[in-house]
Amino acid sequence: MKTHAPIINDSGPSDAGQDAAGRWRARDLAVLWHPCTQMREHPDTLPLLPVARGEGAWLIGHDGSRTLDAISSWWTNIHGHCEPRIAEAIARQARTLEHVILAGVSHAPAVELAERLLAIAPRQAGRAPLNKVFYADNGSAGVEVALKMAFHWFRNRDGHDSGRTKFVALENGYHGETIGALSVGDIPLYRRVYAPLLVECLFAPSPDAYLAADGVDAAAHAEAAADALADLLDRHRGDICALILEPRVQCAGGMRMHDPVYLKRVRALCDAHEVFLIADEIAVGFGRTGPMFASEDSAVMPDLLCLSKGLTGGALPLSAVLTTQTVYDGFLDDSRDRAFLHSHSYTGNPLACAAALASLDIFASDEVLARNRDTSKTMRDLAAGIGRHRHVADVRQAGMIVAFELSRDGDKRTPFDPALRIGLRAYRAALGRGVLLRPLGDVLYWMPPYCIDAAQLLQLAEVTLAAIEEATACA
Ligand SMILES: *Cc1c(COP(=O)(O)O)cnc(C)c1O
């Protein structure tokens, strides 16, 4: 097994494999337009990694070289690539029922998955539990569903002059890139160009602990952010139908973490203002931050819970919006346009539901959450060493997420000149050493599949340090 195979330098174990990789690269660049990529930069500034197959935390090239998937392929892959039990469940389902319309039709995987998601969903004392599941087929679509449901619920209740037409979201939040989801996101890179197309959203200050002033702890900073939110809700009394946030970690916003007290406060404020609380756990759901769902850290149950990414173990696209009897009842009527007509062709796809059921079985049989607690400790110990690097301004962790904030002088006040593209340099340096990191700006992070083992974690830590060293050598 070759663990440190160079990807950029051409000295792999098999010439034939290298040739194959080169041919796939060329064919790719002739026809594919890659997501989230300035294509002009392929393949010189930005390398392109052809992958032949996956195995656990490894991505394996045509020449047999191994690259560690340290970001779970955009945070989706939680049990490792080609997990045999998930593969088998999909194969079995494909021979049984591959897909069927979900309007007016039912199938066992969709029903069983809904039952099991509701059984493990966050609960809160004194609240009627989440008890209905609406499927869509990707994270952004799930967010659209939740936003439209909240808006439509008030329309149904208050009629067309319902003033509740606005959403509240957090600064630096991310909820996907379709027009509605983009409207409630606050990352300029994705949002700026499309601003004229977006629906109105009010942004509240982020509880992000990294933004806390010197001497202010994370909890106090979160309380202050909640106070500011309270003011905003007061000023817009009667205008708002829902508030959407990412509990615990603003992932795409740079793995920025906040104290769980914030969500507790938000829950109370939403109740006081009769605003629906939408928890977007698309990235943090399914054990990523420790508990099954990040809302549990705050002992809070949202009115709408968006799930995707890890839902199928990373095997197939699927999303689910869990909600309450109260929300559901708001759509019951004789009239068609009071119903929630939102639909996608592949809603509740049986293959994806079967994969999700297999993933939930793995959580139970492999005691994944308990194992993650041990893995998180190892990650914490390894990260501490990297935190001492002179260009690391902050190391933060929430369960199976660790992030390193890089800066010129190793403090919060001296970010690197973006033109240096330190993050991109680190990406290339790590890839050349057999690790796929995909920094968010100058934030490097680990978000590995839960099956990552001790040897792989050690490689990850060594390569991360080497990548930081190489990337910052220009500064
Ligand atoms: C990835 C993500 C989305 C969007 O999901 P897609 O499947 O990529 O559309 C929404 N919200 C959060 C928090 C995410 O991380």
Ligand as a Chemical Component Dictionary entry (heavy atoms), coordinates in Angstrom:
data_LIG
# 
_chem_comp.id                   LIG 
_chem_comp.type                 NON-POLYMER 
_chem_comp.pdbx_formal_charge   0 
_chem_comp.three_letter_code    LIG 
# 
loop_
_chem_comp_atom.comp_id 
_chem_comp_atom.atom_id 
_chem_comp_atom.alt_atom_id 
_chem_comp_atom.type_symbol 
_chem_comp_atom.charge 
_chem_comp_atom.model_Cartn_x 
_chem_comp_atom.model_Cartn_y 
_chem_comp_atom.model_Cartn_z 
_chem_comp_atom.pdbx_ordinal 
LIG C1 C1 C 0 -24.090 21.895 1.491  1  
LIG C2 C2 C 0 -25.070 22.691 2.249  2  
LIG C3 C3 C 0 -26.295 23.048 1.690  3  
LIG C4 C4 C 0 -26.651 22.765 0.239  4  
LIG O1 O1 O 0 -26.701 21.406 -0.059 5  
LIG P1 P1 P 0 -26.497 20.962 -1.587 6  
LIG O2 O2 O 0 -26.833 19.517 -1.588 7  
LIG O3 O3 O 0 -25.044 21.230 -1.893 8  
LIG O4 O4 O 0 -27.402 21.788 -2.417 9  
LIG C5 C5 C 0 -27.188 23.726 2.473  10 
LIG N1 N1 N 0 -26.898 24.034 3.749  11 
LIG C6 C6 C 0 -25.744 23.700 4.327  12 
LIG C7 C7 C 0 -25.502 24.051 5.762  13 
LIG C8 C8 C 0 -24.765 23.035 3.595  14 
LIG O5 O5 O 0 -23.587 22.759 4.147  15 
# 
loop_
_chem_comp_bond.comp_id 
_chem_comp_bond.atom_id_1 
_chem_comp_bond.atom_id_2 
_chem_comp_bond.value_order 
_chem_comp_bond.pdbx_ordinal 
LIG C1 C2 SING 1  
LIG C2 C3 SING 2  
LIG C2 C8 DOUB 3  
LIG C3 C4 SING 4  
LIG C3 C5 DOUB 5  
LIG C4 O1 SING 6  
LIG O1 P1 SING 7  
LIG P1 O2 DOUB 8  
LIG P1 O3 SING 9  
LIG P1 O4 SING 10 
LIG C5 N1 SING 11 
LIG N1 C6 DOUB 12 
LIG C6 C7 SING 13 
LIG C6 C8 SING 14 
LIG C8 O5 SING 15 
# 
